[in-house]
Each structure stands twice: as structure tokens, then as C-alpha cells.
């Protein structure tokens, strides 16, 4: 029987829903349980992964995943429980980081971590500030302008009064976009504003995967009514841990720090922390780097200092980025 090519819609462990070109969803397991090259990942596949599958000769709604096509990119996080990389969404065109201006309050450190992960994968980032109808305080406005200053696109929206929804719809049209945010930021409300009933469709896919249990604990990919736009609704994250990457690559994931780091007299040996005359620290003092952005860098750097050897362990994902020349 000829293998089919499909796209993973949702799943975890060794059970996935895969959509084939005719729109049929098949429940699939990985043949052999582990795909070559993905050993050591917390989960082998993520929504957006293109896979080869072998149909089940006796059960037309099931099959076996026999291989995966090379990923263009992967949005991921470090799974603290599993001590490994957790794939969130693959083969994306855009990451939309959804944050609220109030209730819950704007949390720029989470946005910074999403930005770092997007930079690592060379993914465009759109910062979506939801709940603008509640009003934006001066501090949040200042941070918003700083994100724009350093090159990130920021869209102010309100799922309640419709502000920015048409711009958001235009921005994601024809693309595959992962919506990432903390719990309470209003991702589901935004998706429903983009296309009424979309959150229910996400729930229906989850319910099909869970065999009757409605859940939002894993990423789900759905296609909008135009047939060309895909969104990956991810579960609300409490935090986004970043581990297992070269420490010296981190500063390049902060666009405003990158030219300063390149001009730093200490070169790659500089941690941009306590070194006298460090150009990055000088940029903070000169106002070229926002103090909170620098604090985000220091916090992620501290995590990497604790886990720098992890990526070198046999059987673990070895991810090489930017200036890593080991």
C-alpha cells in the first residue's frame, strides 16, 4: 500500500491526529515508536509537522507514521518535568505572541522569552496586545514602543470591541501561525473574533483526539474558512523555559544587543554581565537597551549557565544556532 503524506494536527506521546490531503483525520502511531533524529525529545511530533504514513488496511481512520519530512523551523520550549525539548508547533510562517494589557497584567519577560525562541528559529514575531478596551498604562505603552523601536511588529487589539482584528486577520492570511501566550491573555477570544466558532472547532479536534474528553492541554492546528490560513492554538503557558542552547548565542537573540556584542572588546568570551567596559552594559546605560530587556537576558543566561552541558550529552537533541562553532 502506498504511503500518504499528511500534516500533524494534534497529539502527544505516541498518538497523533494527522490530516491527509482529502481532509480526513487519521489517528496514527509512530511505527517503531521513535522517529530517527528525534531521540531525546519530550514529544516526537508537533502540529504542522509533515509526515509520511502507512494507512491501516483494516481501519480506514487509522495509520502508522513511518517518517517525517525535514522541518523548516520549530517553536519549542524546555520541558522541566521531562528535562528535554518539547515541540510546540512546526513549519511556521509566523509566531503571534498574545499578551494582555490588563487582567492579567502585561508581562514583558514572557514576551522576551517568546522573542528569543522565535529568533533562534529565524521566525518572524508579531506581538499582539489584547484587551486594549481596558486601557493601557504608560509603562506598557513605553514597553510597546521599545519593541517597535528594536524592530518587532506590535498590534494592539481587542477581541471585545474589534479593534485591530481586521489587521490581525490580514497579517495571518495564507500563513501558518502559532498563537502563543500565557493563561488569561485571551487567545481563544481572539481566535473567535477572527472567525466565529473557531474556538469550538479547536475543541472539537481536541475532543476527537481525547475520544470524547474536551481538553485544551496540547497544541491544536485548525484551518480557517478560506482554506489557506492555518492557526496553531497552543495551551496557556505559565512560563517558557529556554535550555540546551549555546550560551554565547543568546545575546544575538536580542536584536538591539547584537551590534553592541559584535563590537564588544571581549568578543565571544564576554558574558555581558560584570565585565568592565562591556559594550552591551554600556548600551543599557546609554538607553540603547531597555533595562528590563537586559534583565531578561541575564535571567535566561543564568538558566543556560546551569545547563550548558546538557546539549552535549549522548542521545539528547543537539541544536546548533548562530555563532556556535563547537
C-alpha positions in Angstrom: 0.0 0.0 0.0 1.4 3.4 -1.0 2.4 5.8 1.9 0.5 9.0 2.2 1.8 12.4 3.2 -0.1 14.3 5.9 0.1 17.1 8.4 0.0 16.6 12.2 -3.0 18.4 13.7 -2.5 17.5 17.4 -1.2 14.7 19.6 1.2 13.6 22.2 3.2 10.6 23.4 2.7 8.1 20.5 -0.8 9.1 19.4 -1.5 11.8 16.8 -4.2 13.1 14.5 -2.9 13.5 11.0 -4.8 15.3 8.2 -4.3 13.9 4.7 -4.9 16.0 1.6 -8.6 14.9 1.3 -9.2 16.5 4.7 -9.7 13.2 6.5 -8.2 12.9 10.0 -6.5 9.7 10.8 -5.4 8.6 14.3 -1.8 7.4 13.9 1.0 6.0 16.0 4.7 6.1 15.1 5.9 2.9 13.6 8.6 1.7 15.9 7.6 4.4 18.5 10.7 6.6 17.8 11.5 8.5 14.6 15.2 8.7 13.7 16.7 12.0 14.6 14.1 12.8 17.2 15.5 10.7 20.0 15.5 12.6 23.3 12.6 15.0 22.6 9.8 15.1 25.1 7.4 14.6 22.2 8.4 13.5 18.7 5.9 15.4 16.6 4.0 18.7 16.8 1.2 20.3 14.9 2.5 21.4 11.5 4.9 18.5 11.0 4.6 16.9 7.6 4.8 13.1 8.0 4.6 10.0 5.8 2.0 7.5 7.0 1.1 4.0 6.1 -2.7 3.5 6.1 -4.2 0.8 8.1 -5.6 -1.8 5.7 -8.5 -2.8 8.1 -9.2 0.6 9.9 -9.6 3.4 7.3 -9.4 6.1 10.1 -6.1 4.9 11.4 -2.5 4.5 10.2 1.2 4.4 11.2 3.7 7.3 10.8 6.7 5.9 9.0 8.8 9.1 8.7 8.9 12.9 8.9 9.9 15.5 6.3 12.6 17.9 7.3 11.3 20.8 9.4 11.7 24.4 8.3 11.6 25.5 11.9 10.2 24.5 15.3 8.7 26.6 18.1 9.7 24.8 21.3 10.2 25.1 25.0 12.2 23.2 27.6 10.0 20.8 29.4 11.1 21.0 33.1 9.5 17.7 34.0 10.9 15.7 31.1 14.2 17.5 31.1 14.1 17.7 27.3 12.9 19.8 24.3 9.1 19.9 23.9 8.0 20.6 20.3 5.1 23.1 20.3 4.5 23.8 16.6 6.5 23.2 13.4 6.9 24.6 9.9 5.5 28.0 10.8 5.4 31.3 8.9 4.8 33.4 12.0 4.6 33.4 15.8 1.9 35.6 17.3 2.7 36.3 21.0 -0.6 37.2 22.6 -0.4 39.3 25.8 -3.0 41.3 27.6 -2.6 44.9 28.6 -4.6 44.3 31.8 -6.2 41.3 33.7 -3.7 39.7 33.7 -1.1 42.5 33.6 1.3 42.8 30.7 4.3 40.6 31.3 7.2 41.6 29.0 9.6 39.0 30.4 7.3 36.3 28.9 7.2 38.2 25.6 11.0 38.4 25.7 11.3 34.6 26.0 8.9 34.1 23.1 11.1 36.5 21.1 14.3 34.6 21.9 12.7 31.3 20.8 11.5 32.9 17.6 14.9 34.4 16.9 16.6 31.1 17.5 14.4 29.6 14.7 14.6 32.7 12.4 10.8 33.1 12.8 9.0 36.4 12.4 7.3 37.6 15.6 4.1 39.5 15.9 3.4 40.9 19.4 -0.4 41.0 19.8 -1.6 43.1 22.8 -5.1 42.1 23.6 -7.8 43.7 25.8 -6.9 47.3 24.7 -10.5 48.2 25.6 -9.4 48.1 29.3 -6.9 50.9 28.7 -3.1 50.8 28.5 -1.0 52.3 31.3 2.0 54.5 30.5 4.6 51.8 31.4 3.0 49.3 29.0 2.8 51.9 26.2 6.5 52.6 26.8 7.5 49.0 26.5 5.3 48.7 23.4 7.2 51.5 21.7 10.5 49.9 22.7 9.6 46.7 21.0 8.7 48.6 17.9 12.0 50.6 18.1 14.1 47.4 18.1 12.2 46.0 15.1 9.3 43.9 16.3 5.8 44.4 14.9 3.2 45.2 17.6 -0.5 45.0 17.0 -2.9 46.4 19.6 -6.2 44.5 19.6 -9.4 44.0 21.5 -11.5 40.8 21.0 -14.3 42.7 22.7 -14.7 45.8 20.6 -13.0 44.5 17.4 -10.0 46.9 17.4 -7.2 45.5 15.3 -9.0 42.3 14.4 -9.1 43.1 10.7 -5.4 43.9 10.7 -4.6 40.7 12.5 -6.7 38.7 10.0 -4.8 40.3 7.2 -1.4 39.6 8.9 -2.0 35.9 9.2 -3.9 35.3 5.9 -2.4 32.5 3.9 0.1 31.7 6.6 0.6 29.1 9.3 0.7 31.0 12.6 1.2 29.8 16.2 -0.7 31.7 18.8 1.4 31.7 22.0 0.5 33.3 25.3 0.1 32.9 29.0 -3.2 31.8 30.5 -5.8 34.5 30.5 -4.3 36.6 27.7 -7.3 36.0 25.6 -6.1 33.7 22.8 -9.4 31.9 22.5 -11.3 35.1 22.3 -9.0 36.5 19.6 -9.4 33.3 17.5 -13.2 33.5 17.9 -13.1 37.2 16.8 -11.0 36.2 13.7 -13.6 33.6 12.8 -16.7 32.9 14.9 -16.8 29.4 16.2 -13.1 28.8 15.7 -12.5 28.0 19.4 -15.3 25.4 19.2 -13.6 23.8 16.2 -10.4 23.6 18.2 -12.4 22.0 21.0 -13.9 19.5 18.5 -10.4 18.4 17.3 -9.3 18.0 20.9 -12.4 16.1 21.7 -11.8 13.7 18.8 -8.2 13.2 19.9 -9.2 12.6 23.5 -12.1 10.2 22.5 -14.8 12.4 23.9 -13.0 14.5 26.5 -12.8 18.2 25.7 -9.3 19.5 26.5 -7.0 22.4 25.7 -3.8 20.9 27.3 -2.0 20.5 24.0 -1.4 22.4 20.7 -4.1 22.1 18.0 -3.9 23.2 14.4 -7.0 24.2 12.5 -7.6 25.7 9.1 -9.7 28.9 8.7 -12.7 29.1 6.4 -10.6 30.5 3.5 -8.9 27.1 3.3 -5.4 28.7 3.2 -4.9 30.1 6.7 -3.8 27.8 9.5 -3.5 28.7 13.1 -2.0 26.6 15.9 -3.7 27.2 19.2 -1.2 26.4 22.0 -2.1 25.8 25.6 -1.6 28.7 28.0 2.0 28.7 29.4 2.9 29.7 32.9 6.5 30.3 31.8 8.7 29.5 28.8 11.9 27.8 29.8 14.9 28.0 27.4 17.7 25.5 27.9 20.2 23.4 26.0 21.5 26.1 23.6 25.0 27.6 23.5 25.3 30.5 26.0 27.2 32.7 23.6 24.4 32.5 21.1 21.9 34.2 23.4 22.9 37.8 23.0 22.4 37.5 19.2 18.7 36.8 20.0 18.3 40.3 21.3 18.4 42.5 18.1 19.3 45.7 19.9 22.2 44.0 21.7 23.6 42.2 18.7 25.6 45.1 17.2 26.9 46.0 20.6 28.0 42.5 21.3 29.8 42.3 18.0 31.7 45.5 18.9 32.5 44.3 22.4 36.2 44.1 23.1 35.9 40.8 24.9 34.4 39.0 21.9 32.6 35.8 22.5 34.3 35.4 25.9 32.1 38.2 27.2 29.0 37.2 29.2 27.8 40.9 29.2 27.4 40.7 32.9 30.2 42.1 35.1 33.0 42.7 32.6 34.4 46.2 32.8 33.8 48.2 29.6 31.3 45.8 28.1 29.6 47.4 25.2 26.2 45.8 26.0 26.2 47.1 29.5 27.2 50.4 28.1 24.2 50.3 25.8 21.9 49.9 28.9 23.5 52.9 30.5 23.1 54.9 27.2 19.5 54.0 26.8 20.1 51.8 23.7 19.0 48.7 25.6 15.9 48.8 27.9 16.9 47.7 31.4 14.1 45.2 31.5 15.3 43.6 28.3 18.7 43.4 29.7 17.3 41.8 32.9 15.5 39.2 30.6 18.9 38.4 29.0 20.5 38.0 32.4 17.8 35.6 33.6 17.9 33.4 30.6 21.7 33.4 30.6 21.6 32.2 34.3 19.4 29.3 33.2 21.8 28.4 30.4 24.8 28.6 32.8 23.2 25.9 34.8 22.5 23.6 31.9 25.3 24.4 29.3 26.5 20.8 29.2 23.1 19.3 28.5 23.2 19.6 24.7 26.4 17.6 24.6 25.0 14.5 26.3 24.6 11.4 24.1 21.0 10.8 22.9 19.8 14.4 23.5 18.8 16.9 20.9 21.9 18.7 19.6 20.8 22.1 18.4 23.3 24.4 16.8 22.5 28.1 16.4 24.1 31.3 15.2 27.7 31.6 16.2 28.0 28.2 17.8 31.2 26.8 16.3 32.0 24.0 18.7 
